[in-house]
Amino acid sequence: MMEGGELESDSVKEEIKEYWDLTKEHAFFKNDLEEEAWGRSLQEEFGAEKLRILDVGCGNGSLSLLFAEMGHDVVGIDISKEMLSVAKKKAKEREIDPDLRIGDAESLDFDDDSFDSVVSRIVLWTLPNPETAIAEWMRVLKPGGRVYTFEIDSSGRRKPGWIKRNLGLFLITLSERKNAWKRSHYSKEVNERLPLGFEKSSSTAIKKVELFRKGGFEDVSVFAMEEVSEISQRNRKDVSPGYKLAWGDYGYSAWYYIRGGKR
């Protein structure tokens, strides 16, 4: 039974890796205004003292690069080699040198008590075993350190029907000359293995707070990112017709972060 579970988990992660390899150019910051707003928010929360920060699921480097430019000692890990290649290219262009490497959010290759902070951005929904990941984040965090997950609440989203979704994917494929269907979603089998998947009722701030508390973190709280949300919402108005058809009307999407501490 254990061996079968491990094989299934491996196949799930392989598909997840392949999906993000295909979406390696996915833009986190839509423009400089949005990146600057994130920078101000992070500076206010993390302060000026140099920290050793682990960015779990760093993708193509958005948070890792910001933290490195703020003067922190940053290690970023991701399951996708292609995502990391983009992150490393960006880092070189910006003349910074975060430590970016392949890694699994659920099985970290670091010693106990190694980091002052562990951060992630919209990573929990992609994990087959989020409880295992949270336990690992606790393990590598120093006593007195903090864990963060940055999330977006799109509960107001109105999902498109089958016709609109496929028409949107067709338009994206034409405009970007890439198969949008391959980059549009995980398979049904993988989605069923993700407890915090976007389409599930468990993917809420309350459920995530409960997971961190269950994982032993203290003073777990939720904080709104008002300036970031406002700019992000404005940027959504410039989304192409194809994306609007394929992904639906999100209404107001609010960014927030969850923070917890280790005793």
N, C-alpha and C positions, 0 to 999 in steps of 0.2 A: 504493500500500500504506500509506504513512504517513497519507494523508488518511483512509482507511478506518479505521485504528487509532484516529485521533484522534476520529472520529465515534463509534466504538464506545465509547471511553472516556467521551466526553461523555454518551452515553445512560446509561451505567452510573452516572455521578455524578448525573445528573438523577433517576434512580430512588432512589438513596441519599438525596439531598436530600429528595425527597418522603416517603420513609419516616420520616425524622427530623422532618420538619414535622408528621407525624401523631402522633408520640410525644413532642411537645414538653413534656408534663407529666411525663415519665418521672422518677421519683424516684431520685436517687442515694443520698442519706442517708435511711434509713428513719425515723430519729428523732434527737433531740438527742445521745443517747449515742454513736451512730455518728459523727456529725459531730465531736463533741468528740474522739473517738479519732483520727480523721483529722487534726484540728488538732494534737494532741500529736505524732503521727508526723511531720508535715511540719515542725513547729517544731524537732524534734530533728535532722532531716536538713538543713534549710535555714538554721537559726540565726537570729540577730537582725539581722545586717547587711542593709541594704536592697539588694535585687537587682532588676534588670529581667528579668521573667519572661514568656516567651511560652507561653501555654496553647493547644496545638494541638487542635482538635476540642473546644472548651470546652463544647459542648452548652448546657444551661440554667444553666451557671455555677458548678457546685459547687466545683471547685478554684479557679477564678479568684476567687471571692468570699472563700474562705478565705485565699488568698495576699494579697489586697488588705487584709483585716482584720489580717493579720500585719504590714502596713506596707510590702509590696513594691510596686513599680511594675509593674502587670500589664497585658498585652495578651492578650485572648482572641479566637481566631478560630474560626469554624465555617461549614460549608457551608449550614446550615439557618437561614433567616431567622426561622422560628417559634421555634426553640430559643433563638436570641439574644434574641428579644422577651421570653421568660420570664426569661432571665438579667438583662436590663436592669431588668425589673420588680423582681426580687429585690434587685438592687444598690441601687435607689432606696429600697426598704423598709428596707434595712440601712444606708442613708446612707453608702455607699461608691461609688467612681467608677472602676472598672477600665475600660480601653479595650476595648470589645466590638464586634467588626466581622465582616462577611462575609469569609471567606478560604478558600483551598484548601490543605490540608495538603501537597499535592504541588507547589505552586507559590506560594511565599510572596512577598508584596509588601513585603519589607523589605530594607534594605541588608545587606551582609556585616558580620559581627562586631557585630551589634546587641544581643544579649541575653546576660545572664549565665547564664541557664538556659532550656532548652526542655523543657516537660513535656507529656505526653499521658496520657489515661486511657482504656484499652480502645478505642483508635483504630486501631491497626495492622490489626486484622481487617477494618475497613471500607474499606481502601484497595486500589484495583486495582493500584497500583504502589508498594508500601512501600519499595522500594530508592530510588526517586526522592524520596519524602518524607524518608527518613533523610538523603539527600544535601543536601536543602534545610535540614534542621534543623542539619546540620553547618555549612553555609554561613553561616547567620545567627547562629550561636553565637560568642561572643568567645573568643579564645585563653584557655585556662584555665577555660572554662565547662563546664557539665555538662548532659547530656541525661538525661531520665527518661521511662520509660513505666511506668504503673501498670496492673497486669494481675490477672486472677483465674484461678486454676487450678481448673477444674471437671471434671477428668479422671475423677472418680468418679461423674459424672452418669449416671443410668440413663434413657435416652430413652423417652418414651411411645410406644405404638403408635398407629396411625391413628385408631382409635375413641376412645381416651382423649384424644388431642390435640384432635380436633374437638369432643368433648363439653366439654372445658375451654374452648376458644375460644367455644363457644356460651354457657357460663355467664358468661364474662367480658363478652361482648356484652350479655347480659341485665342484669348488675349495673352495668356502666359506661355502658350505652346508647351504645356506640360499636362499630363493626365491628372485632372483634378479629382477624379474618382479614387485614384490610388492614395491621394493625400487628404481625403475628406473625412475618414473615420477608421477606427479599428474594426476588425471583423466582429460579428455577433458573438462568436465564441470568446474572444478576448474581452469584449465589453461585459460579458456575464461574469468574468473573473475579477473585475475591478469593483470592490465594495463602495468606493467613493466616486464612481463614474459620474460624468456631468448629468446624465439623464436620470439619475437615481435620487430618491428622496433622502438618502443618507448623505448626499454631498451638500451639506449645509454647514454653516458656521457652528451651530450648536453641536452637531455630531463630531466635528473636528475638535472642538474644545473638549468634549467628553473623552476623545481618544488621547489627547495630551494629558489630561488629568489622570486617566486610567494608566498612562505610561509613567506616572510618577512625577510629572512636572507640577510645580507650585505656582500660585498666583496667575493662573492662566486667564488671559483677558483678550478682548477683541477691541481693535482700534480702527476707526474710520480714517481713510486717506482722502480727505475732501478735495484738496487741490488737484491731486492726481486724477480722481474720479471725474471732476469737472472738465479737465483738459481731454481726458480719454473719451468722454462722451461727445465733446465737440469734434474730435477727430473721426468719430464713427459716421458723421454726416458726409464725410468725403469717401466713404467706402464705395467701391465700384458696384454697379447694378448686379453683376454676377454673384458677388459675395452676399449682397443683400437678399437675393433670391435663394441662394443655397443655404444660408445660415439663419435667415429669418430676421424679424425685427426684435432687437434685444431690449427695446425700451431703455430704461435707465440702468446702466451697469455700474455698480459701485465697487471700488477697490477697498480692501481692508486687510489688516494683518492680525494674526493671532500670536501672542507672546507668552512664553512660559519660562520659569526659572528652575534651575537645579540647586538643591540645597548644598 
